[in-house]
Amino acid sequence: MNALFERLYLELRQSELEIKESLQKRQEKDWLKPILEDELADIVSTISKIEKGKFGQCEISGELIPDKILKNIPTLKSINDFRSMDSFYRKPIDSRS
């Protein structure tokens, strides 16, 4: 496991614990609960990939996802997910920016 993956692994483990604690405090009808559960599932899946040596591979094509992307979004499942994210970014008003 390289240094980046090791650091991400430790951060994901910490996030997993924090989300589990938060979920224990939430009420059944709390609007945030399903969001936290989805995030927890993504984190658990990513931790499993790191442990199995599959972390960083696109789930669709099998190609490697660049480390600079994984560093920012370690729970990314595919290159397609990353490519579709730019539709969520706010576009600058002034194109000279």
Secondary structure, DSSP 8 states (H G I E B T S, - for coil): --HHHHHHHHHHHHHHHHHHHHHHHS-TT-TTHHHHHHHHHHHHHHHHHHHHT-TTB-TTT--B--HHHHHH-TT---HHHHHHHGGGS---SSTT-
